[in-house]
Amino acid sequence: MNHKTFDKNNTKEWQYKINIIEQSLRSSTERVTQ
């Protein structure tokens, strides 16, 4: 098993999920401030 490849894919997956979470948080806070 190649650990580096797994880590790279795992990080990409996490960054994708974190991106979605941050976007939803940002949109909800914008809704609150307006």
Number of C-alpha atoms within 10 A of each C-alpha: 5 6 7 9 10 11 11 11 11 12 12 12 12 12 12 11 12 12 12 12 12 11 12 12 12 12 11 11 11 10 9 8 6 5
